[in-house]
């Protein structure tokens, strides 16, 4: 995903078949990592009848400043009379920090009601959750991954323990509208639940335009983790969600949570399927004998950089879990409790 430079002088603009304007604001959600925030506007530019902010970017000052600058660009360059105090709605596609962490800042600027999928509500309204359970779940996950030794195993285990302490939001934010698959929100957004990358993620259709969040991106396949660690996560859910999106008719462009627009979005779906087929074959090739997910990750990525390690460990776990469910891998346990995986015998 692309790195940001500065707040855009001019927000990218798409106009749907009904005349709804959708503006893309690219903000530095994290240092060196950009995310898209969308402003959706209906009605006369001088007096819009409806405005919605979709996602909020990060919480740090560079991200919130870019969000403010983007809104100002929409006012000055396009003549849209949009302001925090006239915002109609805030929608969160999924509670990952590059999409939701800026929500407390947005809430300080507007009282517009917040909408999110039902599975996202507990995370947003109680970000800390149950810290004891979270840590216990992580210890079980660390064992399953085979992180029981020294070296990189110990390093990754410690990084995952630290991740268990992280929260998606710095403070609780109330969700006024709970979304479900198939809902039509404010007569503007058709809600499509697309679990996989994150269990509660939704895509939003506006006329002939699709806001595809992190489910469908133009340059990257989204990070995945196994379903055993998060409800609705995993490759099985992701591929089924791709099928659902592909069935949509009359969508001319998809706008993802990162990078630029996708006119050939169905072609992008096919490309993603092919990439996952290649990845699954590579896992099967590497699992000729019993192997842990840690060792699989290093076999698949011999030049693994430390900064990539945890995301690729998550991805390998998701691929492996999917192959076990499909019957192509067999899971056993080592004496210390770590999971081992091996290709299933061919009939």
C-alpha positions as semicolon CSV with decimal commas, in nm:
position;residue;x (nm);y (nm);z (nm)
1;X;0,000;0,000;0,000
2;X;0,128;0,344;-0,086
3;X;0,301;0,583;0,148
4;X;0,150;0,930;0,187
5;X;0,334;1,250;0,116
6;X;0,109;1,534;0,234
7;X;-0,261;1,615;0,245
8;X;-0,399;1,630;-0,109
9;X;-0,464;1,974;-0,252
10;X;-0,758;1,829;-0,442
11;X;-0,967;1,535;-0,328
12;X;-1,041;1,267;-0,588
13;X;-1,409;1,284;-0,692
14;X;-1,649;1,025;-0,832
15;X;-2,011;1,095;-0,925
16;X;-2,254;0,803;-0,912
17;X;-2,544;0,735;-1,146
18;X;-2,781;0,928;-0,917
19;X;-2,551;1,229;-0,888
20;X;-2,414;1,140;-0,544
21;X;-2,059;1,271;-0,505
22;X;-1,799;1,047;-0,341
23;X;-1,471;1,214;-0,245
24;X;-1,156;1,019;-0,159
25;X;-0,933;1,173;0,106
26;X;-0,597;1,000;0,143
27;X;-0,455;1,044;0,493
28;X;-0,140;0,912;0,666
29;X;-0,317;0,668;0,897
30;X;0,022;0,558;1,030
31;X;0,365;0,709;0,956
32;X;0,454;0,598;0,601
33;X;0,118;0,423;0,553
34;X;-0,179;0,583;0,378
35;X;-0,548;0,503;0,407
36;X;-0,854;0,636;0,228
37;X;-1,138;0,818;0,399
38;X;-1,450;0,892;0,197
39;X;-1,698;1,178;0,208
40;X;-2,033;1,099;0,045
41;X;-2,254;1,397;-0,048
42;X;-2,610;1,415;-0,183
43;X;-2,814;1,717;-0,286
44;X;-2,725;2,064;-0,406
45;X;-2,362;2,158;-0,341
46;X;-2,461;2,485;-0,178
47;X;-2,700;2,305;0,061
48;X;-2,632;1,931;0,069
49;X;-2,919;1,723;0,203
50;X;-2,692;1,442;0,323
51;X;-2,321;1,400;0,398
52;X;-2,150;1,093;0,539
53;X;-1,792;1,024;0,641
54;X;-1,682;0,665;0,578
55;X;-1,387;0,567;0,801
56;X;-1,168;0,814;0,986
57;X;-0,799;0,735;0,936
58;X;-0,553;0,728;1,223
59;X;-0,539;0,906;1,555
60;X;-0,210;1,092;1,530
61;X;-0,188;1,457;1,436
62;X;-0,067;1,411;1,077
63;X;-0,370;1,196;0,997
64;X;-0,630;1,419;1,160
65;X;-0,471;1,729;1,005
66;X;-0,489;1,566;0,660
67;X;-0,855;1,486;0,721
68;X;-0,929;1,849;0,808
69;X;-0,731;1,968;0,503
70;X;-0,918;1,726;0,278
71;X;-1,254;1,858;0,392
72;X;-1,135;2,212;0,331
73;X;-1,023;2,111;-0,021
74;X;-1,370;1,975;-0,095
75;X;-1,521;2,306;0,016
76;X;-1,276;2,529;-0,172
77;X;-1,219;2,328;-0,490
78;X;-1,564;2,182;-0,546
79;X;-1,788;2,435;-0,369
80;X;-1,946;2,171;-0,143
81;X;-2,093;2,332;0,168
82;X;-1,978;2,052;0,396
83;X;-1,883;2,101;0,760
84;X;-1,848;1,900;1,078
85;X;-2,163;2,053;1,227
86;X;-2,374;1,953;0,926
87;X;-2,240;1,598;0,889
88;X;-2,528;1,348;0,874
89;X;-2,349;1,020;0,944
90;X;-2,018;0,847;1,024
91;X;-1,974;0,488;0,900
92;X;-1,693;0,255;1,003
93;X;-1,617;-0,028;0,759
94;X;-1,416;-0,228;1,015
95;X;-1,239;-0,156;1,345
96;X;-0,875;-0,166;1,240
97;X;-0,671;0,133;1,361
98;X;-0,603;0,277;1,015
99;X;-0,981;0,302;0,966
100;X;-1,122;0,367;1,314
101;X;-0,849;0,517;1,536
102;X;-0,938;0,871;1,427
103;X;-1,295;0,826;1,549
104;X;-1,247;0,995;1,890
105;X;-1,112;1,302;1,704
106;X;-1,409;1,295;1,465
107;X;-1,649;1,259;1,759
108;X;-1,495;1,572;1,913
109;X;-1,592;1,762;1,596
110;X;-1,939;1,621;1,524
111;X;-2,240;1,459;1,690
112;X;-2,333;1,273;1,371
113;X;-2,453;0,920;1,454
114;X;-2,202;0,639;1,407
115;X;-2,284;0,316;1,223
116;X;-2,087;-0,011;1,225
117;X;-2,151;-0,382;1,180
118;X;-2,294;-0,566;1,480
119;X;-1,972;-0,766;1,531
120;X;-1,769;-0,442;1,548
121;X;-1,979;-0,284;1,821
122;X;-1,814;-0,460;2,120
123;X;-1,467;-0,355;2,001
124;X;-1,573;0,006;1,954
125;X;-1,776;0,042;2,273
126;X;-1,534;-0,151;2,494
127;X;-1,190;-0,138;2,327
128;X;-1,005;-0,296;2,621
129;X;-1,239;-0,596;2,630
130;X;-1,134;-0,862;2,881
131;X;-0,754;-0,822;2,909
132;X;-0,711;-1,150;3,097
133;X;-0,898;-1,349;2,830
134;X;-0,714;-1,170;2,551
135;X;-0,380;-1,264;2,700
136;X;-0,487;-1,625;2,759
137;X;-0,614;-1,653;2,400
138;X;-0,284;-1,516;2,275
139;X;-0,083;-1,770;2,476
140;X;-0,289;-2,049;2,320
141;X;-0,231;-1,896;1,977
142;X;0,144;-1,869;2,036
143;X;0,157;-2,237;2,127
144;X;-0,048;-2,338;1,821
145;X;0,191;-2,142;1,595
146;X;0,487;-2,338;1,732
147;X;0,655;-2,043;1,904
148;X;0,791;-2,247;2,194
149;X;1,166;-2,218;2,145
150;X;1,434;-1,951;2,128
151;X;1,558;-1,731;1,845
152;X;1,289;-1,600;1,613
153;X;1,027;-1,817;1,787
154;X;1,084;-1,632;2,114
155;X;1,102;-1,297;1,934
156;X;0,770;-1,350;1,754
157;X;0,603;-1,478;2,072
158;X;0,700;-1,161;2,256
159;X;0,577;-0,941;1,971
160;X;0,242;-1,122;1,974
161;X;0,214;-1,078;2,351
162;X;0,262;-0,706;2,302
163;X;-0,002;-0,708;2,028
164;X;-0,248;-0,863;2,274
165;X;-0,222;-0,544;2,480
166;X;-0,300;-0,315;2,185
167;X;-0,648;-0,174;2,133
168;X;-0,802;-0,049;1,809
169;X;-0,937;0,264;1,977
170;X;-0,782;0,483;2,244
171;X;-1,123;0,531;2,407
172;X;-1,473;0,389;2,384
173;X;-1,709;0,541;2,128
174;X;-2,081;0,465;2,122
175;X;-2,232;0,318;1,806
176;X;-2,580;0,457;1,741
177;X;-2,673;0,239;1,442
178;X;-2,594;-0,133;1,433
179;X;-2,555;-0,264;1,079
180;X;-2,642;-0,607;0,941
181;X;-2,582;-0,768;0,605
182;X;-2,836;-0,642;0,351
183;X;-2,932;-0,327;0,541
184;X;-2,989;-0,007;0,346
185;X;-2,849;0,274;0,559
186;X;-3,006;0,619;0,524
187;X;-3,140;0,521;0,179
188;X;-2,783;0,569;0,056
189;X;-2,563;0,269;0,143
190;X;-2,638;-0,098;0,079
191;X;-2,447;-0,293;0,343
192;X;-2,260;-0,607;0,235
193;X;-2,094;-0,804;0,515
194;X;-1,756;-0,923;0,384
195;X;-1,570;-1,111;0,660
196;X;-1,221;-1,247;0,597
197;X;-0,970;-0,966;0,642
198;X;-1,163;-0,869;0,955
199;X;-1,471;-1,048;1,083
200;X;-1,698;-0,743;1,100
201;X;-1,588;-0,573;0,778
202;X;-1,854;-0,433;0,544
203;X;-1,847;-0,308;0,189
204;X;-2,088;-0,029;0,100
205;X;-2,264;0,009;-0,234
206;X;-2,372;0,357;-0,344
207;X;-2,561;0,331;-0,674
208;X;-2,305;0,205;-0,929
209;X;-2,006;0,259;-0,699
210;X;-1,867;0,018;-0,440
211;X;-1,669;0,122;-0,133
212;X;-1,479;-0,203;-0,093
213;X;-1,287;-0,121;0,229
214;X;-0,990;-0,360;0,269
215;X;-1,176;-0,651;0,116
216;X;-1,079;-0,555;-0,238
217;X;-0,765;-0,350;-0,298
218;X;-0,597;-0,261;-0,630
219;X;-0,238;-0,346;-0,539
220;X;-0,234;-0,585;-0,242
221;X;-0,415;-0,881;-0,098
222;X;-0,536;-0,779;0,250
223;X;-0,368;-0,923;0,559
224;X;-0,543;-1,233;0,692
225;X;-0,532;-1,417;1,022
226;X;-0,688;-1,755;1,106
227;X;-1,052;-1,783;1,208
228;X;-0,951;-1,973;1,522
229;X;-0,816;-1,641;1,652
230;X;-1,096;-1,407;1,537
231;X;-1,458;-1,471;1,452
232;X;-1,515;-1,423;1,080
233;X;-1,146;-1,401;0,991
234;X;-0,964;-1,644;0,766
235;X;-0,919;-1,741;0,404
236;X;-1,243;-1,940;0,378
237;X;-1,451;-1,638;0,474
238;X;-1,241;-1,412;0,252
239;X;-1,293;-1,624;-0,060
240;X;-1,667;-1,656;0,003
241;X;-1,686;-1,279;0,044
242;X;-1,505;-1,235;-0,288
243;X;-1,774;-1,456;-0,445
244;X;-2,047;-1,234;-0,301
245;X;-1,890;-0,916;-0,433
246;X;-1,828;-1,068;-0,776
247;X;-2,201;-1,139;-0,810
248;X;-2,283;-0,766;-0,798
249;X;-2,413;-0,626;-1,124
250;X;-2,408;-0,265;-1,240
251;X;-2,103;-0,155;-1,038
252;X;-1,874;0,058;-1,257
253;X;-1,596;0,133;-1,008
254;X;-1,471;0,008;-0,671
255;X;-1,286;0,229;-0,425
256;X;-1,077;0,045;-0,168
257;X;-0,949;0,148;0,171
258;X;-0,602;0,203;0,023
259;X;-0,465;0,320;-0,313
260;X;-0,664;0,420;-0,621
261;X;-0,989;0,330;-0,798
262;X;-1,060;-0,005;-0,963
263;X;-1,260;0,005;-1,285
264;X;-1,173;-0,358;-1,367
265;X;-1,260;-0,475;-1,018
266;X;-1,387;-0,816;-1,132
267;X;-1,055;-0,876;-1,302
268;X;-0,889;-0,787;-0,975
269;X;-1,098;-1,051;-0,797
270;X;-0,980;-1,316;-1,044
271;X;-0,620;-1,207;-0,993
272;X;-0,657;-1,243;-0,617
273;X;-0,799;-1,594;-0,652
274;X;-0,502;-1,695;-0,867
275;X;-0,259;-1,551;-0,615
276;X;-0,418;-1,746;-0,332
277;X;-0,409;-2,065;-0,539
278;X;-0,035;-2,012;-0,582
279;X;0,011;-1,950;-0,210
280;X;-0,186;-2,262;-0,115
281;X;0,022;-2,477;-0,350
282;X;0,338;-2,337;-0,194
283;X;0,218;-2,431;0,156
284;X;0,137;-2,785;0,042
285;X;0,480;-2,819;-0,119
286;X;0,650;-2,702;0,201
287;X;0,451;-2,941;0,423
288;X;0,596;-3,265;0,284
289;X;0,684;-3,360;0,644
290;X;0,538;-3,243;0,978
291;X;0,612;-2,873;1,022
292;X;0,504;-2,587;1,247
293;X;0,351;-2,265;1,118
294;X;0,663;-2,079;1,230
295;X;0,883;-2,307;1,019
296;X;0,637;-2,298;0,729
297;X;0,652;-1,919;0,730
298;X;1,031;-1,923;0,701
299;X;1,022;-2,195;0,436
300;X;0,782;-1,988;0,226
301;X;0,969;-1,661;0,286
302;X;1,342;-1,740;0,319
303;X;1,431;-1,371;0,297
304;X;1,176;-1,271;0,558
305;X;1,235;-0,924;0,701
306;X;1,159;-0,864;1,067
307;X;0,907;-0,590;0,988
308;X;0,701;-0,838;0,780
309;X;0,729;-1,133;1,016
310;X;0,407;-1,112;1,216
311;X;0,182;-1,033;0,919
312;X;0,332;-1,322;0,721
313;X;0,300;-1,550;1,022
314;X;-0,070;-1,456;1,036
315;X;-0,108;-1,519;0,664
316;X;0,063;-1,859;0,677
317;X;-0,161;-1,957;0,969
318;X;-0,471;-1,857;0,769
319;X;-0,356;-2,054;0,463
320;X;-0,273;-2,358;0,675
321;X;-0,605;-2,348;0,860
322;X;-0,790;-2,334;0,527
323;X;-0,600;-2,635;0,391
324;X;-0,677;-2,835;0,705
325;X;-1,048;-2,753;0,669
326;X;-1,030;-2,861;0,304
327;X;-0,866;-3,191;0,398
328;X;-0,537;-3,122;0,218
329;X;-0,333;-3,092;0,539
330;X;-0,347;-3,301;0,854
331;X;-0,295;-3,132;1,191
332;X;-0,131;-3,313;1,482
333;X;0,032;-3,195;1,803
334;X;0,391;-3,208;1,920
335;X;0,470;-3,318;2,275
336;X;0,496;-2,955;2,387
337;X;0,150;-2,879;2,242
338;X;0,263;-2,699;1,925
339;X;0,063;-2,779;1,612
340;X;0,228;-2,974;1,330
341;X;0,099;-2,991;0,974
342;X;0,168;-3,239;0,697
343;X;0,021;-3,309;0,354
344;X;-0,263;-3,556;0,364
345;X;-0,197;-3,893;0,205
346;X;-0,336;-3,912;-0,147
347;X;-0,600;-4,184;-0,204
